[in-house]
Amino acid sequence: MITAKTFFSDTLNTVDAVIGNYVNVAYNHLIQANSGVITMLFTFYIMLLGYRFINHDQKVTMDYLIRHITLMLIVYGLLMSWHLYNLFVYNIFTNEPGSISHILIGAAQTIHPDESIAQVLDGIYESVINATLGFFSQVSFSATGVAFLFYGLLVFLIGSALCIFALLLFIYAKMMMAVSLALGPIFISFLLWESTKGMFSAWLKKLITLALIPIITSAILALMLSVISVTLPSINQPVESMQFYGIAPFLGLSVATTLILSQVFHIASALGGGITLKSLSHGATIVKTTFEKSGAASAYRGASDWTLNKIRKNRKGVSYGNKE
């Protein structure tokens, strides 16, 4: 149940619970409804590789076959096993950003290491509400009373905007991540074909961008909370001592943080959009270069060529025997 005191924690916990179940159910229903199409897709993929091999396609070497069969097995495992999909896709793009965000929030010295970002927002919002109620309790028909009403409205609106805007960023990232992960089996299958790899790459970029949103948001909040925490005592002082110059630093920093948070989408898009499949394959290129320099590649290539030639000669001998 969502309460006013723990509004941000309860809201994010509710969203997490709904999202986790949604992705699991959507994945299972999508795979079960299209199991026949998936089987036909992989059958056609194997037939295509075999056809190119039988017709002496120069590109179809043993390396080519092993690479594509390995890729096919990986894609098939991710499509047909929720355990593998949950381990290598869902956990990486949902749990890991949360762990990184928790570490960044813990970097703020004024925050307890065990507190989550939602609990931090709960604390700030509670301070804002307490200060607002303190101002409103002094409202009267005098000039000073009207000033207290003005101070209370400023603290409530700007402080609430900061907390709610950060909350909306987290909810947006979580919900869009859930939708993208639910559609994951479709885009993972696009990895098999060269003409559709661009769609898989676009899906992967979207996942990385969405994963960066809570991380960047937490980094901004951790930095600003270290400064804002200095101004929080100013809005928690006794009501009779409250003046505008006491709450001005808090209001100014809250506005600055809100403006910076409004740029999170652009920052995440710029960082996530710079990642391509080609750049992700640089690690494999380094391994391949090392393998070739060691001399093992030459021996492996010679053995694979000998094996392919032997298979093709035997096939030709069988075909000539059938003609006679």
C-alpha positions as CSV (number, residue, x, y, z in Angstrom):
1,M,0.0,0.0,0.0
2,I,1.3,3.4,-1.0
3,T,1.4,5.9,1.9
4,A,2.3,9.6,1.9
5,K,5.4,9.2,4.1
6,T,7.0,6.5,1.9
7,F,5.3,7.6,-1.4
8,F,8.5,7.4,-3.6
9,S,9.7,4.0,-2.1
10,D,6.3,2.4,-2.4
11,T,5.7,3.7,-5.9
12,L,9.0,2.4,-7.3
13,N,8.6,-1.0,-5.5
14,T,5.1,-1.3,-7.0
15,V,6.4,-0.5,-10.4
16,D,9.3,-3.1,-10.0
17,A,6.8,-5.8,-9.0
18,V,4.5,-5.2,-11.9
19,I,7.2,-4.9,-14.5
20,G,9.0,-8.1,-13.5
21,N,5.8,-10.1,-13.8
22,Y,4.9,-8.4,-17.1
23,V,8.1,-9.2,-18.9
24,N,8.0,-12.8,-17.8
25,V,4.4,-13.4,-18.9
26,A,4.9,-11.4,-22.2
27,Y,8.0,-13.4,-23.0
28,N,6.3,-16.8,-22.4
29,H,3.2,-15.9,-24.3
30,L,5.2,-14.6,-27.3
31,I,7.3,-17.7,-27.5
32,Q,4.5,-20.1,-27.0
33,A,2.3,-18.4,-29.7
34,N,5.1,-18.4,-32.2
35,S,7.0,-21.6,-31.5
36,G,6.2,-23.0,-34.9
37,V,7.4,-19.9,-36.7
38,I,10.6,-20.0,-34.6
39,T,11.3,-23.6,-35.6
40,M,10.7,-22.9,-39.2
41,L,13.0,-19.8,-39.0
42,F,15.9,-21.9,-37.7
43,T,15.2,-24.7,-40.1
44,F,15.4,-22.3,-43.0
45,Y,18.6,-20.8,-41.6
46,I,20.3,-24.3,-41.5
47,M,19.0,-25.1,-45.0
48,L,20.5,-21.8,-46.3
49,L,23.9,-22.6,-44.8
50,G,23.8,-26.1,-46.2
51,Y,22.8,-24.8,-49.7
52,R,25.7,-22.3,-49.7
53,F,28.1,-25.1,-48.6
54,I,26.9,-27.5,-51.3
55,N,27.3,-25.0,-54.0
56,H,30.9,-24.3,-53.2
57,D,30.4,-20.7,-52.0
58,Q,33.9,-19.4,-51.4
59,K,32.7,-17.5,-48.3
60,V,31.5,-20.6,-46.6
61,T,34.6,-21.8,-44.8
62,M,34.8,-23.8,-41.6
63,D,35.2,-20.6,-39.7
64,Y,32.1,-19.2,-41.3
65,L,30.1,-22.3,-40.5
66,I,31.2,-22.5,-36.9
67,R,30.6,-18.8,-36.3
68,H,27.1,-18.8,-37.7
69,I,26.1,-22.1,-36.1
70,T,27.3,-20.7,-32.7
71,L,25.4,-17.6,-33.3
72,M,22.3,-19.6,-34.2
73,L,22.6,-21.7,-31.0
74,I,23.0,-18.6,-28.8
75,V,19.9,-16.9,-30.4
76,Y,17.9,-20.1,-30.1
77,G,18.8,-20.4,-26.4
78,L,17.8,-16.8,-25.7
79,L,14.5,-17.3,-27.5
80,M,13.4,-20.6,-26.1
81,S,14.7,-20.4,-22.5
82,W,13.4,-17.8,-20.1
83,H,16.2,-18.7,-17.7
84,L,18.9,-17.7,-20.2
85,Y,17.0,-14.6,-21.3
86,N,16.5,-13.6,-17.7
87,L,20.2,-14.2,-16.8
88,F,21.9,-12.6,-19.8
89,V,19.4,-9.9,-20.9
90,Y,16.8,-9.0,-18.2
91,N,19.1,-9.0,-15.2
92,I,21.8,-7.0,-17.0
93,F,19.5,-4.2,-18.1
94,T,17.3,-4.0,-15.0
95,N,19.3,-5.1,-11.9
96,E,22.7,-3.8,-12.9
97,P,21.7,-0.2,-13.5
98,G,20.0,-0.3,-10.1
99,S,23.2,-1.6,-8.4
100,I,25.3,1.2,-10.1
101,S,22.7,3.8,-9.1
102,H,22.9,2.6,-5.5
103,I,26.7,2.9,-5.5
104,L,26.5,6.4,-6.9
105,I,24.0,7.5,-4.3
106,G,26.2,6.0,-1.6
107,A,28.9,8.4,-2.8
108,A,27.0,11.3,-1.2
109,Q,28.6,11.5,2.3
110,T,25.4,12.8,3.9
111,I,23.4,9.6,2.9
112,H,23.4,6.4,4.8
113,P,25.0,3.6,2.6
114,D,22.0,1.3,3.0
115,E,19.5,3.9,1.7
116,S,18.1,3.6,-1.7
117,I,17.4,6.5,-4.1
118,A,13.7,6.2,-3.3
119,Q,14.3,6.4,0.4
120,V,16.5,9.5,-0.2
121,L,13.7,11.1,-2.1
122,D,11.3,10.2,0.7
123,G,13.6,12.0,3.1
124,I,13.8,15.2,1.0
125,Y,10.1,15.2,0.4
126,E,9.4,14.8,4.1
127,S,11.6,17.7,4.9
128,V,9.9,19.8,2.3
129,I,6.4,18.9,3.6
130,N,7.5,19.7,7.2
131,A,8.9,23.0,6.2
132,T,5.8,23.8,4.2
133,L,3.5,23.0,7.1
134,G,5.6,25.1,9.4
135,F,5.2,28.1,7.1
136,F,1.5,27.6,6.7
137,S,1.0,27.4,10.5
138,Q,2.2,31.0,10.6
139,V,-0.2,32.3,7.9
140,S,-2.3,35.3,9.0
141,F,-3.9,38.4,7.5
142,S,-0.8,40.5,8.3
143,A,2.0,41.2,5.9
144,T,4.3,38.7,7.7
145,G,1.6,36.1,7.6
146,V,1.1,36.5,3.8
147,A,4.9,36.3,3.4
148,F,4.9,32.9,5.2
149,L,2.2,31.7,2.8
150,F,4.4,32.7,-0.1
151,Y,7.4,31.0,1.4
152,G,5.5,27.8,2.0
153,L,4.2,27.7,-1.6
154,L,7.6,28.2,-3.0
155,V,9.2,25.4,-0.9
156,F,6.4,23.0,-1.6
157,L,6.2,23.6,-5.4
158,I,9.9,23.7,-6.1
159,G,10.9,20.9,-3.7
160,S,8.0,18.7,-4.9
161,A,8.9,19.3,-8.5
162,L,12.5,18.2,-7.9
163,C,11.4,14.9,-6.2
164,I,8.5,14.1,-8.6
165,F,10.6,14.9,-11.7
166,A,13.3,12.5,-10.5
167,L,10.6,9.9,-9.7
168,L,9.1,10.2,-13.2
169,L,12.5,9.7,-14.8
170,F,12.9,6.4,-12.9
171,I,9.3,5.2,-13.7
172,Y,9.7,6.1,-17.4
173,A,13.0,4.2,-17.7
174,K,11.6,1.1,-15.9
175,M,8.3,1.0,-17.9
176,M,10.0,1.6,-21.3
177,M,12.6,-1.0,-20.4
178,A,9.9,-3.5,-19.6
179,V,8.2,-3.0,-23.0
180,S,11.6,-3.2,-24.8
181,L,12.5,-6.4,-23.0
182,A,9.1,-7.9,-23.6
183,L,9.7,-7.4,-27.4
184,G,13.3,-8.7,-27.0
185,P,12.7,-12.2,-28.7
186,I,11.6,-10.5,-31.9
187,F,14.7,-8.3,-32.1
188,I,17.1,-11.0,-31.0
189,S,16.0,-13.1,-34.0
190,F,16.9,-10.3,-36.3
191,L,20.6,-10.9,-35.4
192,L,20.6,-14.0,-37.6
193,W,20.3,-12.0,-40.9
194,E,22.7,-9.4,-42.2
195,S,19.8,-7.3,-43.6
196,T,18.0,-7.1,-40.2
197,K,21.0,-6.7,-37.9
198,G,20.3,-2.9,-38.0
199,M,17.0,-3.5,-36.2
200,F,18.7,-5.5,-33.5
201,S,21.3,-2.8,-33.1
202,A,18.6,-0.1,-32.8
203,W,16.9,-2.2,-30.1
204,L,20.2,-2.7,-28.2
205,K,20.9,1.0,-28.3
206,K,17.4,1.7,-26.9
207,L,18.1,-0.7,-24.0
208,I,21.4,0.9,-23.3
209,T,19.9,4.4,-23.4
210,L,17.1,3.3,-21.0
211,A,19.6,1.7,-18.7
212,L,21.6,4.9,-18.6
213,I,18.7,7.1,-17.5
214,P,18.5,5.9,-13.8
215,I,22.3,5.8,-13.6
216,I,22.7,9.4,-14.9
217,T,19.7,10.5,-12.7
218,S,21.3,9.0,-9.6
219,A,24.7,10.5,-10.4
220,I,23.1,14.0,-10.7
221,L,21.1,13.5,-7.5
222,A,24.1,12.2,-5.6
223,L,26.1,15.3,-6.6
224,M,23.3,17.8,-5.9
225,L,22.2,16.1,-2.7
226,S,25.7,16.6,-1.2
227,V,25.1,20.4,-1.7
228,I,21.3,20.5,-1.1
229,S,21.8,18.7,2.3
230,V,23.7,21.7,3.5
231,T,20.6,23.8,2.9
232,L,18.1,21.4,4.4
233,P,18.7,22.6,7.9
234,S,17.7,26.0,6.8
235,I,14.1,24.9,6.0
236,N,13.9,22.7,9.2
237,Q,14.8,25.6,11.5
238,P,12.2,26.9,14.1
239,V,9.3,28.6,12.4
240,E,9.8,31.9,14.2
241,S,13.4,32.0,12.8
242,M,12.4,31.3,9.2
243,Q,13.2,34.0,6.6
244,F,13.5,34.0,2.9
245,Y,17.3,34.2,2.9
246,G,17.2,30.9,4.9
247,I,15.3,29.0,2.2
248,A,16.7,30.8,-0.9
249,P,19.8,28.4,-1.2
250,F,17.5,25.4,-1.1
251,L,15.1,26.8,-3.6
252,G,18.0,27.8,-6.0
253,L,19.7,24.4,-5.8
254,S,16.4,22.6,-6.3
255,V,15.6,24.6,-9.4
256,A,19.2,24.0,-10.7
257,T,18.8,20.2,-10.1
258,T,15.4,20.1,-11.8
259,L,16.9,21.9,-14.9
260,I,19.8,19.5,-15.0
261,L,17.5,16.5,-14.7
262,S,15.5,17.7,-17.7
263,Q,18.6,17.1,-19.8
264,V,18.9,13.4,-18.7
265,F,17.1,12.1,-21.9
266,H,19.5,14.0,-24.2
267,I,22.6,12.8,-22.2
268,A,21.5,9.2,-22.2
269,S,20.6,9.3,-25.9
270,A,24.0,10.8,-26.8
271,L,25.8,8.1,-24.8
272,G,23.7,5.1,-25.8
273,G,23.5,6.2,-29.5
274,G,27.3,6.1,-29.8
275,I,27.4,2.3,-29.3
276,T,27.3,0.1,-32.4
277,L,27.6,-3.6,-33.1
278,K,30.9,-3.0,-34.8
279,S,32.4,-1.3,-31.7
280,L,31.1,-4.2,-29.5
281,S,32.9,-6.7,-31.8
282,H,36.3,-5.1,-31.3
283,G,37.0,-7.5,-28.5
284,A,36.5,-10.4,-30.9
285,T,38.8,-8.7,-33.4
286,I,41.6,-8.5,-30.7
287,V,41.2,-12.2,-29.9
288,K,41.2,-13.1,-33.6
289,T,44.4,-11.1,-34.2
290,T,46.1,-12.7,-31.2
291,F,45.0,-16.1,-32.5
292,E,46.5,-15.5,-35.9
293,K,49.8,-14.1,-34.6
294,S,50.3,-17.2,-32.5
295,G,50.4,-19.4,-35.5
296,A,47.5,-21.5,-34.3
297,A,45.2,-19.9,-37.0
298,S,47.3,-21.2,-39.8
299,A,47.2,-24.8,-38.5
300,Y,43.5,-24.5,-37.9
301,R,42.8,-23.1,-41.3
302,G,44.9,-25.8,-43.0
303,A,43.0,-28.5,-41.1
304,S,39.6,-27.0,-41.9
305,D,40.4,-26.6,-45.6
306,W,41.6,-30.2,-45.8
307,T,38.4,-31.3,-44.2
308,L,36.2,-29.3,-46.6
309,N,38.2,-30.5,-49.6
310,K,37.9,-34.1,-48.5
311,I,34.1,-33.8,-48.0
312,R,33.7,-32.2,-51.4
313,K,35.8,-34.8,-53.1
314,N,33.8,-37.6,-51.5
315,R,30.6,-35.9,-52.6
316,K,31.8,-35.6,-56.1
317,G,32.8,-39.2,-56.1
318,V,29.4,-40.2,-55.0
319,S,27.7,-38.1,-57.7
320,Y,29.9,-39.5,-60.5
321,G,29.2,-43.1,-59.3
322,N,25.5,-42.4,-59.5
323,K,25.8,-41.1,-63.1
324,E,27.7,-44.2,-64.2
